[in-house]
Amino acid sequence: MRLPAVAIAAAFACGIALGLQPAVVSHVTSVSLLSTCFVGGFVLVVGGLALAKKGRPFPAAVASALSWVLVGFLGACVAEQPPPAAHVSSLLTQGHLQLNSPLRWHGRLRDEPTKLPWGYGLEIELTGVEYEGSPRHAQGGLRLSFTPRPEEASLPELHARDEVSVLTEARLPQVFRDEGAFDRRAYLAQQDIDLVATLRSPRLIERVAAAPDTLAARLARTRRRLREETDTLCESSPQTAGVLRAMLLGDRSFVDRAESADFQKTGAFHVLVVAGLHVGAIAAVLFWLGRKLRLARPLTMLFTLALLFSYVAVVEERPPVLRAAVMTAIVVLGGVFFRRLELLNSAAVAGLVLLIAKPLALRDSSFQLTFVAIGCIAGLAVPWLEKTAQPYVRALRGWRDVTRDAAHEPRAAQFRIDLRSFERWMRAGMPEWLGNAAGYSLVGGLSLTFRIWELLVVTVALQIGMLPLMARDFHRISLTAPVVNLAAVPMVGILVPLGFLTLITGLLLPAAGKLLALPLTWLTGLLVHIVQWFGHFPRWSYRVPGPPLWLIVLFFAVGVVLAAGMRLKSTLKKNLGLAVCFAWFACALVIAVFPFKPRSAEGKLEVSVLDVGQGDSLFVVSPGGKTMLIDGGGAFGGYTGREEVFGIDPGEEAVSPYLWSRGFQKLDVVALTHAHQDHLGGLAAILENFRVGKLWIGREVSSAALGRLERLARNRQIPIEHELRGKSFDWDGVKGDFLWPETNPEDIADEAKNDDSLVLQLRYGNKAILLQGDAERAAEHEILAENRPEELRSDVLKVGHHGGKNSTTQEFLDTVQPGIGIISVGEVNPYGHPSLELLARLEMARIRILRTDREGAVHVLTDGQQIEIRCFVACPGAENTASNRTEAPNQKQRGEKK
């Protein structure tokens, strides 16, 4: 077998995948399961060896493959074991720790305090916590942020590995409980961050003991100096400094949302992630330098690997960097021991090593993308180039030497002969010196053309090969990616080595570092301008729902057949090659256009109250499939004055993924209740990510945020309409009536107010749903005065203003008489929502209460006669109403009908 490592790694990965299935994860603590796997693996190994000795290779290979599957399965079971009892997640789960008040935490700083656009960030490896008056052992990671105020002192002097004590109110990372939403809590857990907190004052943190003088502490200080040096050398261009921080040191803190989006739109975001491209550029320069110093091959290898892993240690041991370093090390070592290195085998060995060390890495999207990318290069691009450009590239070496022609295949040998003939024809009418220059220019131009072709082939293979995972995980199709990467990849190959040379020179010789920084900043600025220019092309980058699992499997199965066929030398390959290639491109086209129908409950009105934290976002689907999104959340959880630049965007991380999870690409209407940040902030992402028919707005307000949203709508040619009291619409039998606000569309308010909210009632058959927005007492009083009680009665009420005490008054409840009240509210929010006073009013009225901070997304469906409730987590209160009957759970949803 030419690819033994590929078979072993594939079998091991299949075993891990089996071990990560939910049915298995629930039994990973079973001693009998683990024992059976261990004994089974041992028996298969022994059996395989016995079969091999008897000269039965096929059964022996099968036994060997099964043994690797069992080992992978066992590794997944071991990795899925519950955390230790002292881990903060275990303490919280078991009720031994509560996070509803400030606590004193003890631990060691993992790294130097990190400078951020809004202040500083610290990561603490926890060792203990003081709870209920006594110290307790605690493990885990705490991420602490601090925003200094002008009147306050700065942070005390702190360094990596210092033992510290901090008094703060920690909390679990924010998570949106919606189908398809980005799981930030799990993402941070992969980085060993279990809790987050804000430091209110520098006096609340103190250094208990200084760090010992260790290699890790010295590396952390070096990393901090390099970050500071980057800012110093690029002080005239903060944008360039932010991009260089990301490219060289893996710190994307100073790359704002708009810049990041441009790199994503052009398929060049990998430039900002220190991974294979960056590590490969460093390794190539180090290897070239070793050869120029005329070091022996083993010394060149040691020189390259020593400096390469020093680079990895400085930029931190992050998974993408480690993967690239391990892969590079295997390639370098393989080049010493083997004359011809098989890239697929090298990648498989690297993957096997990484999976043995951390089996759960298999479900990490970055791990999957890394090895899919390597598979595309080694399995598709390299064979393709061998059929096209590579023979001619080799033919250019020593092209004037006739004696080397016989070493090349016929077409390449003929190419060399033709090249020499053309050179003689050119030299005939030229001076000798000019003829030599013309010959070298001709060969140089051909060499450059072939290199561009190689890069284009690799880029196209990567873009198509990674299409399913990019659509599944990032929901983006970039048509400009091949062109942009033709410029970005070579530029990164220059920028990364030049950047580190500039930083090191700047630390040793500041004046020389300033000189080197000039071409560095110019080239980085050029890269940013190229990305921004292509990023602003309309419709050259668009968002799509993730493809179904069967299509992903089919795509990769056809890709594997195509890669295998390109390695075969038989008539079968020639006969079926085009058909397989066509099938592969057809799968890619289906993924890119997503022709599938969205999932909706036909014949039913659906209103989904999404979990967007402390904000509102509601999704309405009519019985015939018309759609309306009301608000998009937007309390970014960022930092005062910069929320729209650096904070978490619920429109991008919660609302859009939810819609994509159901297959929606188009929205008939996007409605904004009022121009408060927690309602409109996420709508910019919605307008950019979906085809929107209309934008409905209530009262016009003199607001910068609303102005930006309206400009974005006009730029995307989305009509803007103002909806006021008295207007209505009819969608597939659903009557929608706007009850508020009552104002002149030309009347522009100075600021947004809760009582300017759109209030909408949806009525379908005998059932009605009232959506109150943030309307409070004054608006409720006017609505009650202008409508008959029977017109306002509704079965479901979306409670006003996140459950604030000034909304959903007793008089309003008495008139509406809802059976179900839904509160859209953020977990542990600073406003005290929902208020105890409001909850008491709802309970006194015997209204069933559903909250997005507890139940996650709440889905209300009705056929006009019956109401069905589904929640992202279990819906409470089914037993409290006699008319409720529970239906079977649907994956993560639980449902009841009324």
N, C-alpha and C positions, 0 to 999 in steps of 0.2 A: 504493500500500500504506500503510495507516494505521499499521502497526507495523514499519517497516523495520529499526530497530535490533534488534528481537526476532529477526527472521530472520537477521541478520548474526551476532548473538551465538550463536544456536543452531547455525548452521553452523560457527562457530569452535570452539564447545564440542564438537561432534561430531568435528571433526578432532583435537582434543586427546584425546578418548576413544579414538579409533582408535590414536593414537600411544602410548597407555599400555597397549595390549594386550601380554601377555607375549611373543608372537611377534615384535612390533616392537621391544620394549625390548632384546632380545638383539642387535639389529642397529643400534642408534642410533649407533654409532661408524663405520658404513659411509659413506665419502665418496660413493660412487655413489648411495646412498639419499637422502642430503641434497641432492646435486646434482640428482637427478631431481625431487625435490619442489620445489626452487627454480625450475627451468626450467619444470616443469608449471604452477606457480602463475603465473609470468610469462606464459606462453602463454594461460592462461585469462583473465587480466586483459585482455590485448591483444585476445583474441577477443571478450570481452564488450563492450568499448568499440566494437569494429567492428560488432558486431551491433546495438548500441544506435543507432549512427549510421545504420544501414540501416533503422531503424524496426521492428526485430524484438524487442520487449520481453521476450517469454517466454524465448526462447533466451538472450538477454543476461542475464536474471535467473538462469537455471540456471547459466550460466558464472560469474557473480559468486558465487553460492552455493558452487559447487565450488572456486572460488579461495580462499574463506574457509576451507573445509574443509581444503584443502591447507596454508594458512598455519597453521591450528591444529595440524595434523599435524606440520608442521615445527617449530613452537614446542615441542611435547611432546618431539620427538626432541632438540632442543637442550637442553631442561631436564633430560633424563634422561642427559646426558653424565656420565661418571665424575668423581668429585671430583678436585681437583688432587693431584699426587703427594705434596705436603707435607701434605695433610690427614691427620689422625690415623686416619681410617677407612682411607685408602689405605696408610698406614704399617703398620697392623695387618694388613691383608689381605695385603700383600706380605712380611710377616715382618721388616720393618725396625725394628719396635718391639714389645716385650713388656711386659705390664702385671702381671707376677707379683712385682714388688718396688717399693718406694717410689722415685719419680723426682722430680727437681727440674724443675718446670714454670715457664715464664715467660709473662707476658702482661699485659693491661690489664683492669682491672675494668670491666665493662659498665655497672654501676649502683652505687648506694650499697649497702653491706652491709644486707641485709634482716633485720629482726627477725622471728623465728619463735617458735612456742610453746615449742620446745625449745632455742633458741639463736639462731644467725645463719646466713644463707645468703649466699653470694657467687657471682657468675657471672663467669668470666674468659675473655676473648677471647685464645686462645693465640697466642703468637708463636714459641715454641721449647721444647725439652725437652733436658735433659742425660741422655744415654743411653750406657752403656758408656764413660764417661769423656770424652765429647766432646759439645759442644753441637750440636743439630740444629734446623733450621727445622721448625716444626710449626704447623698451622692447625686451627681448630676451637673448640668451646666446652666449658668445664669448669665443672660446678656443684659447689660446695664447701659442705659443711655443717659447723658447729662447735657443739658442745654444751659450754658452759663448766662447769668443776667449781669447787666453792667454794674449793679451795686454790690454784687457778691464777689467773694474771693474765688480764685481759680482752684482747680483740683489740687490736692496735695501731691507731692512728687511720688509717683508710683512707677514700678517697673515690672516686667514679666517675671513671674514666679514669686512675686511678693505675697506674703500672707496678709490678707485683708479681712476687715469686718465692716459690713455695710447694713444700715437700717433702711429698709425700703419695703414697699408693698408689691411683692412679686405676683405675677399672674401667668396663666398658661398662654402661649401665643394665640393670637386671634385665628379663628377658623370659621369659614362660612359653611353652614350645614345645608348645602344645596347639591342636587345631583350634578355631577361633573365639575364642581368648583375646585379650584386649586387648593390643595391641603397644605397650607403654610406650616401648620404644626408638625406634620410628618416631615416636611422639607427641612425644618430647623432641627428636628430630632436626628436626622441623618448627619447633621453637623455637631451633634451632642449638645444642642441647646434645648433645654427642657422648660425653662422659665424666662420671662422677660420682665423688666422693671425700669422705672424712671427714677433717677436720683434727684430728689427735690433740692438738695443743698449739698455743697462739698463738705460741710461739717459732718454729714451723716456717713461718710466713709473714712476709714483710718487704716494706716498700715500697721499691722501688728508685729510683723517681723520682715526684715529685708530678705531678698531672694539670695540663695546660695549662688556662688559663681560657677554656673554650669554651662555646658555647651549650648543647651537650649535657650538659656537666658541671653547668652551672647548673640546667638542667631536672631533672637527677637529684637535686640537693640540694633543690630545691623539692618534688619528689615525696616525699622522705624527711621533710621538715618537715611536709607535709600528713598523712602517716601518723602521725607523732608527735603532731600536733595532734588527730587523730581519737581517739587513745588518751587524751589529756589531757582532752578535752571529755567523753568517755564513760567516765571512769575508774571510776565507780560501777557500770557495767554492761558488763563485758567482752564478753558475748554481743552486745550492741548494737553495740559498737565493731567486733567482727569482721564483722558483717553490713554495717555502713557502710563498712568498708575494702573489702569486696568490691563493693558497689554504686557507690561513688564512685571508687575507685582501682584496681579490678580485682585486689585482693590477697585471695585466698580462704584464705590460710594459717591464719587464726584461726577459720575456720568448720569445726567438727569434723564427723565422719562422720555423727552422728545428725542434726544440723541440716541438713546437705547432703541427707540422705535424705528429710527432711520436705519440702524444697523440690522434690525430684524427684517424690515421691509425689503432690504437688498440681499438678504441671505448671507450677510457678512458678520453676524453677531459673534461667530466663533472667534473673530479677531479680538474681541474684548474678554475672552475666556482663555486663561493660560492653560494650554492643553497640547495636543500632538503637534500642531503647526509650530508653536513657539519652542517647544522642547526640541523638535526636529531641527529648527533653524539654529539653535544653540549648539546641538550636537554636530551638525554639519560644519559649522565654523570651527569648532574645537578639533574635529577630525582633520579638516583642511590645514589648520595651524600645526597640528602634530606632524603631518606629512611635510609641510614646508620647513619645519625644524629638523627634518631628516631623522626623526625618531624611528626606531625599529617598530614593526607592526604591533608586537605585544605592548611596547611602551606607549605607542599611540593610543591603543585601546585603553590602557590604564589612565593615561592623561585625560582622554575624553570622558571616561566614566567618572573619574574623581571630580573633575570640575562640573560635570553635568549634575551629579548628585549634590554637590555644594550649592548649585543654582536651585535645585529642588528644595533643599533645606531652607534657603533664604526666602523663597516665595511661599513657603508653607507646604506641608504634606497634604494637599487637597487631593481627592480621588482622581480628577482628570489629569493632574500633574503626575501623580504616582503611576497611573496607567500608562501615560506617554513615556515616562522614564523607564518603567519596566520593559515596555515594548522596545524602546531604543537600546537598552542594555542587552536584550536578547539578540537584536539585530547585530550590534557591534561584536558581541561575543561569537555569534554564529559566523560572522565574516572572518574571524580568526581561525576557526576550526573546520569550516566547510568552504569549499571553493564556490559552490552555487547554493545560494540560500533561498528557500521557499518561503515567501512572505506569509502565506496562509498558515504554514506550520508555526512560524515565529509568533504570529498573532495568537494562535491557539494556545501555545505554551504560556504566553503572557496572560491570556484570559483565564487559563486553568490556575495559574499561580494566584491571581487576584481573587478568583472565586473560592479557592481553598482558604485563603486568608479571611475573606468576607463573603460568605454565600449570599447574603441578602442584597449584595450589589447587583445581582441579576435583575431585580425589579427596578433598579435605578435607571431612569430614561437616559441619563448621560452615559452610563455604561453601555446600554444598548446601542446608542448612537455611535459611540466610539468604535465598537466592533462591527457594526453594520458598515460604517465608513471604510474600515480596513478591508472588509470583505468586498466592498464595491471596487476598491482600488486594485486589490490583489486578484479578485475573481473575475472582474469585468474589464477594468481599464487597462491593466497590464497585458492580458491576452489581446485586447483590441489593438493596443499600441504595437504589440509584436507582429500583428498582421498588417500594420500600416507604416508608422514612422520609424520604429526602432531599428529595423535593418538598414535604413538610410542614415540614421544618426551614427550607427557604428561604421557605416561605409565612409563617413567623412573623416574618420581618424586615419591619418597617414594616407590621404587620398591620392597623393602624387606617387606613392610607392607601388609600382606595378606588381611587385612580388607578393603583395598582400591580397591581391584580387581573389586568388583561389580559396582563401579562408572564408570568403563570404558566399552567401547563397546567390544563385544566378542573377536575380533581379538587382541585388545590391552590387554585385560585381559589374553588371552592365551599367548601373548608375555611375560607378567610379570611372568607367571607360568613357561614358558620355560627358562626364564632368571635365575630364582631362582634355577631351576633344574640344569642348566648348571654350576651355581656357586657352588652348592653342589658337583657336580662331580669333579670340579677343586680342591676344598678344601680337597677332600678325601685323597689325597696323599701329602698334604702340611702342613707346620706348620701353626698355627692359624694366626700369624701376616702376614705371606706371603699370606695366603688365603684371608684375608680381603683386602690386597693391590691389589691382582689379581682381586677381585670382583669390587673394585672401578675403577681399570684400564679398565676393560671390559666395564663398564657402561660409563666411560669417553670417551673411544674410540667410542662407539656407539653414544653417544651424539654429538661428533665432526663430525662423519660421517653424521648424520642427519642434522647438521647445514650446512655442506658443500653442501648437497643435496638441502636444502632450498635456499641457496644462488645461486646455479646453476639454480634452477627452476626460481627464480626471475629474474636472469640475462637473461636467454633464453627468458622468457616471455617479458621482456623489449626490448631485441634486435629485436625480431620478431614484437612485437606490434608497435614499433616506426619506423619500417623499411620504411613505405611509406613517413613519414615526413622527415626522415633522407635522403632518396633518393631525395625527392623534394627540400629540403632546402640546403643540404650539398653534395649531389651527391656522397655519399661514402657508400660502403658495406665493413664491417670489419668482417672477418671470425674468427679472433682471439679474438674478444671482450668478448665472454663468459669466455674464459680461463683467459684473462688478468684481467677482473673484479673480478674473484674469489680471486685474490691477492690484487687488487687495493682497492676494497670496504672495506675489513677489515683493511687494512693499513691506509686508510683515517680516519676510525673510531678511530684509535689510534693516528694518526698524528695531527688531529685537536685539540682535548683536550690537548694532550701533548704540542703542539705548543703554545697554549695560556698560559698554565701553565709555559712554559719556558720563554715566553716574559714577563709575569707579574713578574716572579721571577727575570729575568734579570734586570728589572727596579728597583726592590726593593733591591735585593742582587746580584750584578753583578757576583761575584765569583760562587755562586750557579747556576746562569743562564748559565754560561759557561759549568758547569758540565752537566746540563740537555740538553744543546745544542748538546752534543756528541751523545747520542742515537737518538736525533731528526734528526740531519744531516745525520747520518748513515742510518736510516730508510727511509728518503726522497731520499737519493742517491740510495738506493736499489730499491725503486719504480721507479725512473727515469731509472735505468739500465734495469729493467724488461720491461718497456714500450719501450725503445730503442731496446732491443733485439728482441722483438716480432714485433716491427715496421719495422724492416729491413728484415723480411721474404718476399721474392718476391711472388707476386700474392695472398697473404693472405688478402690484402686490395686493393680494386680497385674502380674506379669511374664509375658512371652510369648516364644516363640522368634521369630527374625526370619522374615519372610515370604519365600517363594521368589521368585526374580528375575522369573519370568513374571508373578506377581501384582502386583509393584511396577510393572512396565511397563504392565500392563493398567490398574491404578488411575490412573496418571498420564495414560495415553492417553484414558481416559474423562473424566478431569478436564479435559484440554485441549478435548475435544469439548464438554463442558458449558460451559466458559468461553466458547468460540467461539459456542455456541448462545445464550448470554445476551446476546451483542452483536448477534445477527441480529434483523432485524425482518421476519420472514416466517412464513408458515403452517407451514413445515417446523419452525421452532423450537417452535411451539405444539404440533404433533403429536408431536414426538419428545422434547421437553424433559423431560417426566415420566419417560419410559423411561430416558433417559440419567441423570437424577438418581437414579432407583432403582438403576440399575446401579452408579453411583459409591458409593452408600451400601451396596450389597451387597458390593462389594469391601472397603470399610472394615470391615464387620462380619466378613468372613472373616479379615481381618488381625487384628482384635481378639480373636477367639475361637480362631484357629489350630486348625482341625478336622483337621489332617493327622496321619497315623500316624507315630510316631517311627521313625527308621532304626535297624534292628538286624539282626544276622545270624540269621535264623530257623533253628532247629534246631541252633544252636551255643551253647556256653557261651562268654561273652566276659568277660575280666578286663582292664581298662585301668588301667595304672599311670600316673597323670597327673603332669605336671611342675608342681609347685607350689613350686619352690625348695627350701629346706631344710625339708622336711616330708613328709607322706604324704597321698595321696588316691587311692583306688582305686574304680573303677566296675565293678560286676558286673551282667551281663545274662544271664538264664537262656535256655535254648532257646525257651521260650514267651513271653519278653518281660518277666518279672518283673525288678525292678531293685533294686539295693542300692548305696549309696554308703558306703564305709568311709573315715572321716576326711575332713577338708576342708582340710588344710594350715593355715597360720595363723602362720608365722613372718613377721609383717607387714613386717619390714625397716623398722620405724618407729623409735621412740626409747624408751629404757628408761622404763617406767612409764606410757607413753602410746601403746603400740602399737595398742591397740584403738580409739583415737580418731583418730590422724593417720597411721598407717602404711598400707602397701599390703595390701589384703585379698585373698589368693588365692582365697577362696571367691567373691568378687564378680568378680574380674578373670580368673580362670583356670577354676575348676571350673564355675561357673554358665554362662559363655559356651560351654564345651565341651558341656555338656548341651543348651543351647539350639540349638547348631549341629546337633545330631542330632534336634531336635524334641521333646525330653522336657519335659514340664510336671509330671509326677508321679513320685515315688519311693516304692516300696513300703516300703523300709527305709533309714534312715540309721543307720550303726553307728559308734560311737566306740571305738577300741581302748583309749585311756587319756587321762587329762586333762592332757596336756602341750600347751602353746600351739601347737606346730607340727603338732598333729593336730586340735585342736578349734577353733582360732581362726576358721577359715573356715566352720564349720558353722552359725554364726548366720545368715550370709547365705543358706545353703542352706535352712534352715528357713523363712526369710522369702520366698524366691524360688520355692519349689516346694511342691506339695501332697505332704506326707509322711505315709505310713501309720503308721510306728512309728519310735521312737528306741531303738536297742539300745545298752546301756552294759555294760561289764564291771564292774570293781570300783568301788564308790561311794567318792568321795574328798571330803574337806572342802576344797573349792577354790572360790574366788569365781567363776572363769571357768566351771567346770562348773555351779555354782549358777545363773548367768545363763542358760546354755544350757538347763537343765532348766526354769527359769521360762518361758523363751520357748516351749518345747515345750508346757508346760501351758496357756499363754495361747492357743496355736494348736490346743489340744485334740488334741495328738499323744500317744498312749500311750507310756509309757516302760517298757521291759523290760530286765531284767538277764540277760545271757547268760554262762554259766559252763561250766567243763569238764563234759563229759557231755551237754550239750544238743546237739540237732541239728535239721535241717530238711530237707525234700525239695521242691525246686522243679523241676518239669518233668523229673524224672529226674536232677537234680543233687543229690547228697547232700552236705550241709554239716555238718561236725562241729567243735564248739568243743573245742580241746585245752587251752586255758588262758584265764583264770586259775581257780584252785581256791580259792574262798573263800565265806563266807556273805554273801548279798546285804545282810544287815543290818549287816555289819561295815564300818564307815566308816574308811578310812585317813586319817591326818593329812595326807599329801601323796601326789601321784601319783608312781609309779615306773615305769621301763621294764618291769620284770618283772611289772607288773600288766596288761600288754597282752593284748587279745584275740588269740588265735592260732586261725586258722580254716583248715581244709582243705576244699577243694571237689573232689569226685570225680564225673566224668561219663564213663560207659563205662569204657574202659581207661586214661583219663588223669586225673591228679590235679594240683592246684595248691595249694601251701601258702603261706598269707599269715601272716607271722610278726610283723607290727607292729614294736614296738621291743623285743620279748622278748630277753633276754640270757642269759648263761651259766647262772644259777641256774634260770630258767624252763625253758630247754632241757633241763637235767639232769632236772628233774621230768617233763617231757613224755616224755623217753626212758625214764624208769623206769616210767611208767604205761601205755605203749602198746607193742604188738609192732612190731618193725622193719618188717614187711611192711605194717602199717597206716599207717606214716609215709612210706613211699616215695612220692615225688612227682616229676613230670616238670618242673615249674616251681616255683621258690622265690622269693618276694619276700623278699630278704635283710633280716635284722633290723637295726633301729636305724641306718638310712641307711649301712650298711657300717662301723659302729664295730667296733673290734678285739675288744670283749667279747661280740659276738653272732656267730651262725652259726659255732660252734666246729667244730673238726675232727671231734669225735665226732658232732656233730649232722649234719654233711655226710656222714659215712660211712654214717649210717643212712638219711637222706632220699634221697641219691643223685640229686640233680636234674641234669638236662641243661642247664637254663637258669637263671641267677640274675639277678634284676632288682633294681637298687639305686635307690631313690628318694632323691635327694641334690641339694643346691643347688650352683650354680656358685660356685667360689671361696669356700666357706663357712669360717667361722672355727674349725671344729672338726676340720679335717683329714680329713673324711669324703669318700670311703671310705678307710679306713686301708690302708696298703701291706701290712700283715700279713694283713688279710682278703683283699685282692686276690690275694696270693700263695697263700693257701689255696684260693681258687676256681680259680686257674690250675693248681695242682698236681692238683686233682681233675678237670681238663679240663672245667670248667663254662663254658659260653658266657655272657659277662657283658654285660648291657645296662644302661645308666645314663641316668637322665632328664636329667642335666646335659649330656649329649652327644647322646643320641638323641631327647630330648624325650619326649613321651608314648609308652609302649610298650603295644601292644594284643596280647593273647594270645587266640586263638580256637581252639576244639576242637569237633569233632563226636563226640568220645569215642574216635576211632580215630587221628586225626591232629592235630598242633598246627600252627597258623599264627601267625606273628609279623609284626606290622606296627609301624612306628615313624613318628613325625612327620617325622624326617629319616632318611637311609639307615641301615638296620640293619646293623651290622658283624658280621663273623664268619660270614657265610653259607658262605664257602669253607672254613671250618675243620671243618665237620662233613659227612661224606660223605652223610648222609641228608637234608641240606638241599637244597632246590631253589628257585631264586628265581622270583618271579612278577613280572608287569609292574607298574611304579609306578602308584600311584593318586593323582594330583595331588601333594600334599606328602608322601604316605606312600610308603614302600617296603616290600615285604613278602617274607617267605620262609616256606616250609612245612617242617615236620619230620615 
